[in-house]
């Protein structure tokens, strides 16, 4: 849903890297190269960024009615 602030496995802060990663990949850059340039070297952190699916816009439609 929302990108985790820290990596689930190692605890390294990665939340601040999501927006630059997402923008550059949408422009057509290679995800591997983008992660290298952002300094994400651990495979657990790379996995978290690459496999994230942004679902917040779809889930917010189902908020409880008051």
Backbone as a printed PyTorch tensor [residue, N CA C, xyz], in Angstrom:
tensor([[[  0.8350,  -1.1810,   0.0000],
         [  0.0000,   0.0000,   0.0000],
         [  0.8840,   1.2510,   0.0000]],

        [[  1.4760,   1.5710,   1.1220],
         [  2.3740,   2.7060,   1.2180],
         [  3.7880,   2.1390,   1.3550]],

        [[  4.7280,   2.7600,   0.6700],
         [  6.1020,   2.2570,   0.7260],
         [  6.5890,   2.2710,   2.1710]],

        [[  7.2020,   1.2000,   2.6180],
         [  7.7060,   1.1730,   3.9990],
         [  8.8020,   2.2120,   4.2120]],

        [[  8.8320,   2.7890,   5.3940],
         [  9.8500,   3.7760,   5.7180],
         [ 11.2090,   3.1030,   5.8260]],

        [[ 11.2210,   1.8840,   6.3650],
         [ 12.4610,   1.1250,   6.5180],
         [ 12.3180,  -0.2300,   5.8340]],

        [[ 13.4490,  -0.7890,   5.4420],
         [ 13.4760,  -2.1310,   4.8630],
         [ 13.0080,  -3.1220,   5.9230]],

        [[ 12.1700,  -4.0700,   5.5220],
         [ 11.6460,  -5.0590,   6.4660],
         [ 12.7580,  -5.9430,   7.0380]],

        [[ 13.7650,  -6.2210,   6.2530],
         [ 14.7910,  -7.1700,   6.6550],
         [ 15.9330,  -6.5340,   7.4490]],

        [[ 16.5240,  -5.4730,   6.9020],
         [ 17.7270,  -4.9130,   7.5400],
         [ 17.4670,  -3.6360,   8.3290]],

        [[ 16.3470,  -2.9730,   8.1050],
         [ 16.0170,  -1.7750,   8.8560],
         [ 16.5690,  -0.4790,   8.2840]],

        [[ 17.1880,  -0.5330,   7.1200],
         [ 17.7420,   0.6730,   6.5000],
         [ 16.5960,   1.5740,   6.0170]],

        [[ 16.6750,   2.8840,   6.2390],
         [ 15.6420,   3.7950,   5.7310],
         [ 15.6230,   3.8080,   4.2050]],

        [[ 14.4580,   3.5320,   3.6180],
         [ 14.3320,   3.5290,   2.1610],
         [ 13.1250,   4.3170,   1.6680]],

        [[ 12.2940,   4.8010,   2.5640],
         [ 11.0810,   5.5140,   2.1780],
         [ 11.3440,   6.7410,   1.3280]],

        [[ 12.4260,   7.4320,   1.6070],
         [ 12.7550,   8.6480,   0.8600],
         [ 13.2260,   8.3610,  -0.5650]],

        [[ 13.5320,   7.1130,  -0.8670],
         [ 14.0240,   6.7470,  -2.1940],
         [ 12.9130,   6.3580,  -3.1610]],

        [[ 11.7050,   6.1660,  -2.6650],
         [ 10.6160,   5.6680,  -3.5080],
         [ 10.2580,   6.6450,  -4.6270]],

        [[ 10.0530,   7.9110,  -4.3170],
         [  9.6480,   8.8810,  -5.3370],
         [ 10.6910,   9.0320,  -6.4500]],

        [[ 11.9770,   9.2350,  -6.1170],
         [ 12.9540,   9.3270,  -7.2150],
         [ 13.0280,   8.0380,  -8.0310]],

        [[ 12.9470,   6.8860,  -7.3610],
         [ 12.9870,   5.6090,  -8.0660],
         [ 11.7990,   5.4810,  -9.0060]],

        [[ 10.6240,   5.7570,  -8.5090],
         [  9.3940,   5.6240,  -9.3030],
         [  9.4120,   6.5550, -10.5140]],

        [[  9.7990,   7.8140, -10.3030],
         [  9.8240,   8.7810, -11.4050],
         [ 10.8000,   8.3750, -12.4970]],

        [[ 11.9740,   7.9470, -12.1010],
         [ 12.9990,   7.5950, -13.0930],
         [ 12.6500,   6.3290, -13.8570]],

        [[ 12.0380,   5.3410, -13.1870],
         [ 11.6450,   4.1130, -13.8710],
         [ 10.4890,   4.3870, -14.8280]],

        [[  9.5620,   5.2650, -14.4370],
         [  8.4550,   5.6140, -15.3320],
         [  8.9320,   6.3500, -16.5740]],

        [[ 10.0570,   7.0420, -16.4660],
         [ 10.6260,   7.7300, -17.6230],
         [ 11.3290,   6.7650, -18.5740]],

        [[ 11.5180,   5.5110, -18.1360],
         [ 12.0980,   4.5060, -19.0090],
         [ 13.4930,   4.0590, -18.6460]],

        [[ 14.0260,   4.5180, -17.5260],
         [ 15.3650,   4.0900, -17.1250],
         [ 15.3330,   2.6670, -16.5800]],

        [[ 16.4540,   2.0170, -16.6460],
         [ 16.5950,   0.6550, -16.1470],
         [ 16.5700,   0.6540, -14.6140]],

        [[ 15.6780,  -0.1240, -13.9890],
         [ 15.5950,  -0.1460, -12.5180],
         [ 16.9120,  -0.5060, -11.8450]],

        [[ 17.6780,  -1.3990, -12.4290],
         [ 18.9610,  -1.7890, -11.8400],
         [ 19.9100,  -0.5970, -11.7690]],

        [[ 19.9770,   0.1560, -12.8450],
         [ 20.8560,   1.3240, -12.8930],
         [ 20.3880,   2.4040, -11.9150]],

        [[ 19.0790,   2.6040, -11.8250],
         [ 18.5290,   3.6150, -10.9190],
         [ 18.8590,   3.2670,  -9.4780]],

        [[ 18.6780,   2.0080,  -9.0940],
         [ 18.9790,   1.5930,  -7.7270],
         [ 20.4700,   1.7440,  -7.4210]],

        [[ 21.3200,   1.4300,  -8.3870],
         [ 22.7610,   1.6100,  -8.1920],
         [ 23.1010,   3.0800,  -7.9540]],

        [[ 22.4970,   3.9630,  -8.7420],
         [ 22.7860,   5.3860,  -8.6070],
         [ 22.2130,   5.9770,  -7.3240]],

        [[ 21.1250,   5.4110,  -6.8250],
         [ 20.5430,   5.8760,  -5.5620],
         [ 21.2890,   5.3200,  -4.3570]],

        [[ 22.1930,   4.3850,  -4.5830],
         [ 22.9940,   3.8300,  -3.4990],
         [ 22.3490,   2.6700,  -2.7760]],

        [[ 21.3780,   2.0240,  -3.4080],
         [ 20.7160,   0.8670,  -2.8030],
         [ 21.4910,  -0.3740,  -3.2280]],

        [[ 22.3120,  -0.9120,  -2.3150],
         [ 23.1680,  -2.0290,  -2.6720],
         [ 22.6970,  -3.3490,  -2.0790]],

        [[ 22.0020,  -3.3140,  -0.9780],
         [ 21.5480,  -4.5540,  -0.3430],
         [ 20.3700,  -5.1360,  -1.1180]],

        [[ 20.4030,  -6.4410,  -1.3300],
         [ 19.3560,  -7.0590,  -2.1370],
         [ 17.9990,  -7.0160,  -1.4540]],

        [[ 17.9810,  -6.9590,  -0.1190],
         [ 16.6950,  -6.9010,   0.5780],
         [ 16.0210,  -5.5440,   0.3360]],

        [[ 16.8010,  -4.4760,   0.3300],
         [ 16.2590,  -3.1410,   0.0700],
         [ 15.8350,  -3.0070,  -1.3910]],

        [[ 16.6220,  -3.5670,  -2.2810],
         [ 16.2920,  -3.5350,  -3.7090],
         [ 14.9840,  -4.2760,  -3.9630]],

        [[ 14.8300,  -5.4180,  -3.2990],
         [ 13.6100,  -6.2040,  -3.4470],
         [ 12.3980,  -5.4100,  -2.9980]],

        [[ 12.5230,  -4.6990,  -1.8780],
         [ 11.4000,  -3.9360,  -1.3480],
         [ 10.9790,  -2.8400,  -2.3190]],

        [[ 11.9160,  -2.1450,  -2.9110],
         [ 11.5790,  -1.0750,  -3.8450],
         [ 11.0550,  -1.6100,  -5.1770]],

        [[ 11.6750,  -2.6590,  -5.6860],
         [ 11.2670,  -3.1800,  -6.9900],
         [  9.8930,  -3.8500,  -6.9250]],

        [[  9.6080,  -4.5600,  -5.8530],
         [  8.3680,  -5.3350,  -5.7880],
         [  7.1840,  -4.5570,  -5.2310]],

        [[  7.3830,  -3.2960,  -4.8290],
         [  6.2910,  -2.5110,  -4.2530],
         [  5.2580,  -2.1630,  -5.3260]],

        [[  3.9850,  -2.3370,  -4.9840],
         [  2.8800,  -1.9510,  -5.8540],
         [  2.0810,  -0.8920,  -5.1120]],

        [[  1.9200,   0.2680,  -5.7190],
         [  1.2510,   1.3890,  -5.0620],
         [ -0.2640,   1.2220,  -5.1780]],

        [[ -0.8910,   0.7450,  -4.1100],
         [ -2.3240,   0.4610,  -4.1150],
         [ -3.1610,   1.4630,  -3.3260]],

        [[ -2.5600,   2.4840,  -2.7660],
         [ -3.2880,   3.3840,  -1.8780],
         [ -4.4630,   4.0550,  -2.5820]],

        [[ -4.3230,   4.3980,  -3.8610],
         [ -5.4180,   5.0400,  -4.5790],
         [ -6.6090,   4.1100,  -4.7520]],

        [[ -6.3620,   2.8220,  -4.8840],
         [ -7.4500,   1.8600,  -5.0270],
         [ -8.1070,   1.5420,  -3.6960]],

        [[ -7.3330,   1.5080,  -2.6250],
         [ -7.8540,   1.1470,  -1.3090],
         [ -8.6390,   2.2970,  -0.6950]],

        [[ -8.2440,   3.5200,  -0.9670],
         [ -8.9010,   4.6740,  -0.3460],
         [-10.3580,   4.8080,  -0.7790]],

        [[-10.7340,   4.1950,  -1.8850],
         [-12.1210,   4.2120,  -2.3340],
         [-13.0370,   3.4990,  -1.3590]],

        [[-12.4790,   2.5850,  -0.5660],
         [-13.2730,   1.7560,   0.3170],
         [-13.2180,   2.2020,   1.7720]],

        [[-12.9530,   3.4700,   2.0020],
         [-12.9130,   3.9460,   3.3800],
         [-14.3150,   3.8750,   3.9890]],

        [[-14.4120,   3.6660,   5.2950],
         [-15.7190,   3.5000,   5.9470],
         [-16.5570,   4.7670,   5.8560]],

        [[-17.8510,   4.5780,   5.6590],
         [-18.7980,   5.6990,   5.6140],
         [-19.1510,   6.1030,   7.0410]],

        [[-19.3800,   7.3470,   7.2560],
         [-19.7810,   7.8140,   8.5900],
         [-21.2440,   8.1060,   8.6400]]])
